Amino acid sequence: MTSIKNKTVWLTGASSGIGFALAHQLADKGARLILTSRREKQLEELRQSLPNSEQHQVLALDLSQPEQAKETASGALADKHVDILINNAGVSQRSLAMETDLAVYRTLMEVDYFSVVALNQVVLPSMVQRGDGHIVTVSSVAGKVGTKLRSGYSGAKFAVIGYMDCLRAEMTEHNVCCTTVLPGFVHTQIAHNALTGDGSLRGSEDQDNAGGISPQQCAADIIRAIETNKAEVISGKGMSKVAPLLQRFLPGLLRKMLANR
Ligand SMILES: NC(=O)c1ccc[n+]([C@@H]2O[C@H](COP(=O)([O-])OP(=O)(O)OC[C@H]3O[C@@H](n4cnc5c(N)ncnc54)[C@H](OP(=O)(O)O)[C@@H]3O)[C@@H](O)[C@H]2O)c1
């Protein structure tokens, strides 16, 4: 069992939802946090609300610009050693494939895929040098099962699972752990913040997410996966939890169900 206590954890998407819950639970376990998202004010308020607030740091980054985020983070974290990076920030989509601007597909890939690649490159060299570290990436059940209105989101989340599988194979000899998290529906702002076909925000809840597990439960699942060094973990309930199993063992049935949804 790996202990979180006194570990330096770089957490993206800390200002909301699963990341916000993770920040509280990790701080309660004695981690020193580097809190990342775009909204610096929210991150600063979060930092001040955490136990041992002076141990934590805010690092605001826009992950839709991965090259710039990588450069800024490399400078800001040059004298730190990060024990655990949790790539949790993400943006979803609610729009039909034939009605979605190419620019929206690119934004989804920048935030949900390329930023993961970029931030990992910030921390991997020192993890490999030390022979110790943990990369955690929050993908989605949508990274195993494609459903309506999420073609760009699913594309990026499928991609990041493949990337993490390759990274795990490369990192095993360096003792750097790689965990991929697949949440099902979680009750957060994800649907509200989802992009529509023209790139504007959806701006409203969605029943699936509203009926999902709490972000606190998802955060607890993620922390358990880190402590027990799981390669891949699904966090959810009901259909969103069993869909990857159906995909594997009853793919024809699942296809029919998803087309009729
Ligand atoms: N909720 C679900 O049902 C569900 C299911 C499967 C997977 N997930 C995944 O779980 C992760 C967390 O999502 P959530 O449900 O907690 O959603 P959320 O409440 O919308 O939070 C998303 C987080 O990502 C950050 N973010 C978004 N765009 C960013 C950008 N361009 N640069 C930097 N940070 C950015 C947001 O911070 P700022 O706005 O401050 O930048 C926020 O902290 C995501 O990767 C999501 O895909 C969620």
The ligand as an SDF file (V2000), in Angstrom:
LIG
                    3D

 48 52  0  0  0  0  0  0  0  0999 V2000
  -18.4970   13.9180  -14.2260 N   0  0  0  0  0  0  0  0  0  0  0  0
  -18.5480   12.8200  -14.9500 C   0  0  0  0  0  0  0  0  0  0  0  0
  -19.6270   12.1940  -15.1140 O   0  0  0  0  0  0  0  0  0  0  0  0
  -17.2980   12.2710  -15.5850 C   0  0  0  0  0  0  0  0  0  0  0  0
  -17.3820   11.0100  -16.1930 C   0  0  0  0  0  0  0  0  0  0  0  0
  -16.2370   10.4990  -16.7940 C   0  0  0  0  0  0  0  0  0  0  0  0
  -15.0540   11.2060  -16.7670 C   0  0  0  0  0  0  0  0  0  0  0  0
  -15.0070   12.4390  -16.1820 N   0  0  0  0  0  0  0  0  0  0  0  0
  -13.7360   13.1520  -16.2080 C   0  0  0  0  0  0  0  0  0  0  0  0
  -13.4130   13.5930  -14.9160 O   0  0  0  0  0  0  0  0  0  0  0  0
  -12.5620   14.7390  -14.9970 C   0  0  0  0  0  0  0  0  0  0  0  0
  -13.0590   15.8090  -14.0500 C   0  0  0  0  0  0  0  0  0  0  0  0
  -14.3150   16.2800  -14.5200 O   0  0  0  0  0  0  0  0  0  0  0  0
  -15.4950   16.7840  -13.5550 P   0  0  0  0  0  0  0  0  0  0  0  0
  -16.6140   15.8460  -13.7300 O   0  0  0  0  0  0  0  0  0  0  0  0
  -14.9860   17.0680  -12.2210 O   0  0  0  0  0  0  0  0  0  0  0  0
  -15.9140   18.1230  -14.3480 O   0  0  0  0  0  0  0  0  0  0  0  0
  -15.9800   19.6550  -13.9550 P   0  0  0  0  0  0  0  0  0  0  0  0
  -16.7200   19.8330  -12.6840 O   0  0  0  0  0  0  0  0  0  0  0  0
  -16.4760   20.3560  -15.1730 O   0  0  0  0  0  0  0  0  0  0  0  0
  -14.4470   20.0460  -13.6940 O   0  0  0  0  0  0  0  0  0  0  0  0
  -13.5560   20.1240  -14.7800 C   0  0  0  0  0  0  0  0  0  0  0  0
  -12.2290   20.6530  -14.2820 C   0  0  0  0  0  0  0  0  0  0  0  0
  -11.3260   20.7590  -15.3990 O   0  0  0  0  0  0  0  0  0  0  0  0
  -10.7640   22.0720  -15.4420 C   0  0  0  0  0  0  0  0  0  0  0  0
  -10.5460   22.4920  -16.8270 N   0  0  0  0  0  0  0  0  0  0  0  0
  -11.4320   22.4720  -17.8550 C   0  0  0  0  0  0  0  0  0  0  0  0
  -10.8950   23.0120  -18.9420 N   0  0  0  0  0  0  0  0  0  0  0  0
   -9.6260   23.3930  -18.6030 C   0  0  0  0  0  0  0  0  0  0  0  0
   -8.5680   24.0520  -19.2980 C   0  0  0  0  0  0  0  0  0  0  0  0
   -8.6950   24.4480  -20.5720 N   0  0  0  0  0  0  0  0  0  0  0  0
   -7.4120   24.2880  -18.6390 N   0  0  0  0  0  0  0  0  0  0  0  0
   -7.2770   23.9220  -17.3260 C   0  0  0  0  0  0  0  0  0  0  0  0
   -8.2370   23.3090  -16.6280 N   0  0  0  0  0  0  0  0  0  0  0  0
   -9.3960   23.0580  -17.2570 C   0  0  0  0  0  0  0  0  0  0  0  0
  -11.8210   22.9590  -14.7730 C   0  0  0  0  0  0  0  0  0  0  0  0
  -11.2100   24.1130  -14.1840 O   0  0  0  0  0  0  0  0  0  0  0  0
  -11.3110   25.6240  -14.7150 P   0  0  0  0  0  0  0  0  0  0  0  0
  -12.6660   25.8420  -15.2680 O   0  0  0  0  0  0  0  0  0  0  0  0
  -11.0010   26.4210  -13.4850 O   0  0  0  0  0  0  0  0  0  0  0  0
  -10.2190   25.7170  -15.7440 O   0  0  0  0  0  0  0  0  0  0  0  0
  -12.3360   22.0460  -13.6690 C   0  0  0  0  0  0  0  0  0  0  0  0
  -11.4980   22.1440  -12.5350 O   0  0  0  0  0  0  0  0  0  0  0  0
  -12.5490   15.1360  -16.4720 C   0  0  0  0  0  0  0  0  0  0  0  0
  -11.3800   14.6600  -17.0800 O   0  0  0  0  0  0  0  0  0  0  0  0
  -13.7610   14.4240  -17.0390 C   0  0  0  0  0  0  0  0  0  0  0  0
  -13.6570   14.1650  -18.4140 O   0  0  0  0  0  0  0  0  0  0  0  0
  -16.1070   12.9810  -15.5830 C   0  0  0  0  0  0  0  0  0  0  0  0
  1  2  1  0
  2  3  2  0
  2  4  1  0
  4  5  1  0
  4 48  2  0
  5  6  2  0
  6  7  1  0
  7  8  2  0
  8  9  1  0
  8 48  1  0
  9 10  1  0
  9 46  1  0
 10 11  1  0
 11 12  1  0
 11 44  1  0
 12 13  1  0
 13 14  1  0
 14 15  2  0
 14 16  1  0
 14 17  1  0
 17 18  1  0
 18 19  2  0
 18 20  1  0
 18 21  1  0
 21 22  1  0
 22 23  1  0
 23 24  1  0
 23 42  1  0
 24 25  1  0
 25 26  1  0
 25 36  1  0
 26 27  1  0
 26 35  1  0
 27 28  2  0
 28 29  1  0
 29 30  1  0
 29 35  2  0
 30 31  1  0
 30 32  2  0
 32 33  1  0
 33 34  2  0
 34 35  1  0
 36 37  1  0
 36 42  1  0
 37 38  1  0
 38 39  2  0
 38 40  1  0
 38 41  1  0
 42 43  1  0
 44 45  1  0
 44 46  1  0
 46 47  1  0
M  CHG  2   8   1  16  -1
M  END
$$$$
